[in-house]
Amino acid sequence: MKKERVLAMGLCAVMTMSLAACSGGNSSNEEGGGQLIVYTNSGSDGRDAWLKEQAAEAGFDVEVVQIPAGDLGNRIISEKNNVQADLVFGLNNVEFEKLKAEDTMEKWEPEWKDEVDLSLGDPDGYYYPIVIQPLVNIMNENLENPPQDYTDLLSEEWTDKYTILGFGGGTAKTMLAGLLVRYQDPEGELGISQEGWDVVKQWVQNGHMEVSGEDYVGAVIDGSRPICEMWGSGVLQNEEERGANFQIMSPEVGVPYVTEQIAILKGRNNTEKAIEFANWFGSAEVQEAWMNQFGTIPCNETAFAAAPENVKELVNSVHQQDINWAFVAENLDAWVEKVELEFVQ
């Protein structure tokens, strides 16, 4: 891949930026004079200020409220009976499925729907894809006969040769889900067959669980532990900053795509204005500018056509795994708990 600098996307990262104050607690919007309140977990590193400024130039009065990913969904659900925001973007499919189950969103249809892969979003039309991030295993560029799938890692050949990220993070949770959903069984424990749990147990115990503070990417580069999990923009960032090249594991079944989505929240009087804003933000022009400013990978195909070559190469090297996100949302917390309690040594 070419070494063009691409800033890391903040999709799965836990953001620590303080919650901005949201003016007015009246869900009618009357006191706000039509101001749009936008909740996001993707407003750090200047994204919130940039978005507010660009929106103002387009005729929108917006307040962007940055909330860490782990808290944002719960915040929206807790405000269900006294809605404080008009729309939300940045959360992934799992979190949006939880919001959907709580009936917090309006059904709508963006003007740019034909420019994105709708299979990345909600088939019922409550949320739509904005930014994608494939989750992969990176491998040392000189690794011979590299494994082609997670299941290949179960062999003795790869014992302690791959790093699994801590399950407190979104990347590790989603990659765990990507493995477990292959073994879906309505009669099995937590919806997974015994074969599936056996595979995951062996995968966890044959590998190396991330230790806080260790340089697991450095271990891939020097070959001491040549495989580790990584989010898409992290691949590009580490190649750029460390002058490295990685092989990318590309299972036939595909890899999980973490996808930032956008949705209109139910219970405010600014619904039409919120849809106008979502149409603007998701447009090819704005998504291309968002990409160029912050290094995101846009779902909008027209915007993606203008992406740097290394971004295109990464995305084209893998394909999306077919995942039932509603099933994942229902079970993920329990899956992680079982794995941590029973399998992690």
C-alpha positions in Angstrom: 0.0 0.0 0.0 1.2 3.5 -0.7 2.1 5.5 2.3 -0.3 8.4 2.0 -1.2 9.8 5.4 -4.7 8.9 6.6 -5.8 10.0 10.0 -7.3 7.4 12.2 -11.1 7.1 12.2 -12.7 7.3 15.7 -15.4 4.8 15.0 -14.6 2.2 17.5 -12.3 4.1 19.8 -13.5 5.1 23.2 -13.5 8.9 23.1 -12.7 10.9 26.2 -13.8 14.3 25.2 -16.1 15.9 27.7 -19.8 16.1 27.0 -20.7 19.5 25.7 -23.6 21.2 27.4 -26.9 20.9 25.5 -28.9 24.1 25.8 -32.6 23.8 26.6 -34.4 20.8 28.0 -37.6 21.4 26.1 -38.3 18.7 23.6 -40.5 21.0 21.5 -37.5 22.9 20.0 -39.6 26.1 20.4 -37.0 27.9 22.5 -34.2 26.8 20.2 -35.6 28.6 17.2 -35.1 25.6 15.0 -31.6 24.8 16.2 -30.6 21.2 15.6 -29.0 19.2 18.4 -26.7 16.5 17.0 -25.5 13.7 19.2 -22.4 11.8 18.1 -19.5 9.7 19.4 -17.5 10.8 16.4 -17.0 14.5 17.2 -13.6 14.5 18.7 -10.3 15.8 17.3 -12.0 18.9 15.9 -14.8 17.1 14.1 -17.5 18.8 16.1 -16.2 22.3 15.4 -15.6 21.6 11.7 -19.1 20.2 11.3 -20.8 23.1 13.1 -18.9 25.6 10.9 -19.6 23.8 7.6 -23.2 23.3 8.5 -23.6 27.0 9.3 -22.3 27.8 5.8 -24.9 25.5 4.4 -27.6 27.3 6.4 -28.0 25.0 9.4 -27.8 26.1 13.0 -26.4 23.0 14.8 -25.1 22.2 18.2 -22.8 19.1 18.1 -22.8 17.2 21.4 -19.9 14.7 21.7 -20.6 11.6 23.9 -18.4 8.6 24.2 -19.6 5.6 22.3 -20.2 3.5 25.4 -22.5 6.1 26.8 -24.3 7.5 23.8 -26.8 4.8 23.2 -27.7 4.6 26.9 -28.1 8.4 26.9 -30.6 8.4 24.1 -32.6 5.6 25.7 -32.7 7.4 29.0 -34.0 10.5 27.3 -36.7 8.6 25.4 -39.5 10.3 27.3 -37.8 13.8 27.2 -35.9 13.8 23.9 -33.0 16.2 23.8 -31.5 15.7 20.4 -32.8 15.7 16.8 -30.4 13.2 15.2 -27.5 11.0 16.0 -24.6 9.7 14.0 -21.4 7.7 14.6 -22.7 4.6 16.4 -22.4 1.2 14.8 -25.2 -1.3 13.9 -25.2 -3.1 17.2 -25.9 0.2 19.1 -28.5 1.3 16.6 -30.3 -2.0 16.9 -30.6 -1.4 20.6 -32.0 2.1 19.8 -34.4 0.6 17.3 -35.7 -2.0 19.8 -36.5 1.0 22.1 -38.4 2.8 19.4 -36.3 5.9 19.6 -35.9 6.7 15.9 -38.0 7.9 12.9 -38.2 6.0 9.7 -36.9 8.1 6.8 -35.2 7.9 3.4 -32.1 9.9 2.5 -31.6 11.5 -0.9 -28.3 9.8 -1.2 -29.5 6.3 -0.6 -28.7 5.1 -4.1 -25.0 6.1 -3.5 -24.4 3.8 -0.6 -24.6 0.0 0.0 -27.9 -0.2 1.9 -27.0 -3.7 3.2 -24.6 -1.9 5.6 -27.6 -0.1 7.2 -31.0 -0.9 8.4 -33.3 -2.9 6.1 -36.3 -1.2 7.8 -35.1 2.3 7.0 -34.3 3.7 10.5 -30.6 4.3 10.1 -28.2 4.6 7.1 -24.5 4.1 6.6 -22.1 7.1 6.6 -18.5 5.7 7.2 -17.2 2.2 7.1 -14.3 0.5 8.9 -13.4 -3.1 8.1 -12.0 -5.1 11.0 -9.1 -7.4 10.0 -6.1 -9.3 11.2 -2.9 -7.8 10.0 0.1 -10.0 9.5 3.9 -9.6 9.1 4.6 -8.9 5.4 7.2 -11.7 5.3 5.0 -14.3 7.0 5.0 -17.5 4.8 1.9 -19.5 4.2 -0.2 -17.1 6.2 -3.5 -18.2 7.7 -6.5 -17.4 5.5 -9.2 -17.4 8.3 -9.6 -17.1 12.0 -10.3 -20.9 12.1 -6.8 -21.6 10.7 -5.3 -20.0 13.9 -6.5 -23.0 16.0 -3.7 -25.2 14.8 -0.6 -25.7 16.9 1.5 -23.9 14.2 0.0 -20.6 15.3 0.1 -21.1 19.1 0.9 -17.7 20.8 1.5 -16.2 17.3 -1.5 -13.9 17.2 -2.8 -11.2 19.5 -6.5 -10.9 20.4 -7.4 -7.4 21.6 -9.0 -6.9 24.9 -12.8 -7.5 24.9 -13.4 -4.2 26.6 -12.9 -2.5 23.2 -15.3 -2.4 20.2 -12.9 -3.9 17.7 -12.4 -7.1 19.8 -16.1 -7.5 20.6 -17.1 -7.1 17.0 -14.5 -9.6 15.8 -15.6 -12.1 18.4 -19.2 -11.6 17.1 -18.0 -12.2 13.6 -16.6 -15.6 14.6 -19.6 -16.6 16.8 -22.3 -15.8 14.2 -20.9 -18.5 11.9 -22.2 -21.0 14.5 -25.7 -19.6 15.1 -28.0 -22.2 16.6 -31.4 -21.4 18.2 -31.0 -24.4 20.5 -27.5 -23.6 21.6 -26.3 -21.6 24.6 -26.9 -17.9 23.9 -27.9 -18.8 20.4 -24.5 -20.5 19.5 -23.8 -24.2 18.9 -21.5 -26.2 21.1 -19.1 -26.4 18.1 -19.0 -22.6 18.0 -18.2 -22.3 21.7 -15.5 -25.0 21.3 -13.9 -23.0 18.4 -13.9 -19.8 20.3 -12.5 -21.4 23.4 -9.6 -22.8 21.3 -9.1 -19.6 19.4 -8.8 -17.6 22.7 -6.6 -20.1 24.5 -4.3 -20.8 21.5 -3.6 -17.1 21.1 -2.3 -14.2 23.2 -4.6 -11.8 24.9 -3.6 -8.2 24.7 -1.7 -6.9 27.7 -2.1 -3.2 28.5 0.8 -1.1 27.3 2.4 -3.7 25.0 3.3 -2.9 21.5 1.4 -5.6 19.7 1.8 -3.9 16.3 5.6 -3.8 16.9 5.4 -7.5 17.5 3.8 -8.0 14.1 6.4 -5.9 12.4 9.4 -7.7 14.0 7.8 -11.1 13.6 7.9 -12.1 17.3 4.1 -12.4 17.3 3.2 -11.8 13.6 -0.6 -11.5 13.6 -2.9 -9.2 15.4 -6.4 -7.6 15.1 -6.7 -4.1 13.8 -9.4 -1.6 12.6 -9.1 -0.4 9.0 -7.7 3.1 9.5 -5.4 1.7 12.2 -3.8 -0.5 9.4 -3.2 2.6 7.3 -2.0 4.8 10.2 0.5 2.2 11.4 1.8 1.6 7.9 2.3 5.3 7.5 3.8 6.1 10.9 6.0 3.0 11.2 7.0 2.6 7.5 5.6 -0.9 7.5 3.7 -3.1 5.1 1.1 -5.7 6.3 -0.5 -8.7 4.8 -4.3 -8.7 5.4 -6.2 -11.8 6.3 -9.2 -12.1 4.1 -11.5 -14.9 5.1 -13.8 -16.3 2.4 -16.8 -15.5 4.6 -15.7 -11.9 4.8 -14.8 -9.6 7.7 -17.0 -7.6 10.0 -17.6 -4.0 8.9 -18.1 -1.5 11.6 -20.2 1.1 10.0 -21.0 4.6 11.4 -24.7 5.2 10.9 -27.0 8.3 10.9 -30.6 8.4 12.2 -33.4 10.8 13.0 -34.5 10.7 16.6 -38.2 10.5 17.5 -40.0 13.0 19.7 -38.8 16.4 18.4 -40.5 19.1 16.2 -37.5 19.6 13.9 -37.8 16.3 12.1 -37.9 17.8 8.6 -35.0 20.0 9.3 -33.1 17.1 10.8 -33.7 15.1 7.6 -32.4 18.1 5.5 -29.3 18.1 7.6 -28.8 14.3 7.2 -29.3 14.7 3.4 -26.6 17.4 3.4 -24.1 15.5 5.7 -24.4 12.2 3.9 -24.0 13.8 0.4 -21.0 13.0 -1.7 -19.6 16.5 -1.5 -19.7 16.7 2.3 -18.5 13.1 2.8 -15.6 13.7 0.5 -14.7 16.8 2.5 -15.1 14.8 5.8 -12.8 12.1 4.4 -10.2 14.6 3.3 -10.3 16.4 6.7 -10.4 13.5 9.0 -9.3 10.4 7.1 -12.6 8.6 7.2 -13.7 5.9 4.7 -17.0 7.1 3.3 -19.9 4.8 2.4 -20.9 7.2 -0.3 -19.5 5.6 -3.4 -19.1 8.9 -5.2 -17.1 10.3 -2.3 -15.1 7.1 -2.0 -14.1 7.4 -5.7 -11.9 10.4 -4.6 -10.2 8.4 -1.8 -6.4 8.0 -1.6 -5.2 4.8 -3.3 -4.1 3.1 -0.1 -7.6 3.5 1.3 -9.1 1.9 -1.8 -6.6 -0.9 -1.7 -7.5 -1.8 1.8 -11.2 -1.7 1.2 -10.9 -3.7 -2.0 -8.7 -6.4 -0.3 -11.6 -7.6 1.9 -15.4 -7.9 1.7 -18.2 -7.5 4.1 -19.3 -10.5 6.2 -23.0 -11.1 6.3 -24.0 -10.5 10.0 -27.4 -10.3 11.6 -26.8 -7.2 13.7 -30.1 -7.5 15.6 -29.0 -11.0 16.8 -25.6 -9.7 17.8 -27.1 -6.7 19.6 -29.3 -9.1 21.6 -26.5 -11.4 22.7 -23.1 -9.6 22.5 -22.8 -8.6 26.2 -23.6 -12.1 27.3 -21.1 -13.6 24.8 -18.3 -11.4 26.0 -19.1 -12.2 29.6 -19.0 -15.9 29.0 -15.7 -15.7 27.0 -14.1 -13.6 29.7 -15.3 -15.7 32.6 -14.8 -19.2 31.1 -12.1 -19.0 28.3 -9.7 -16.2 29.1 -6.9 -17.6 31.2 
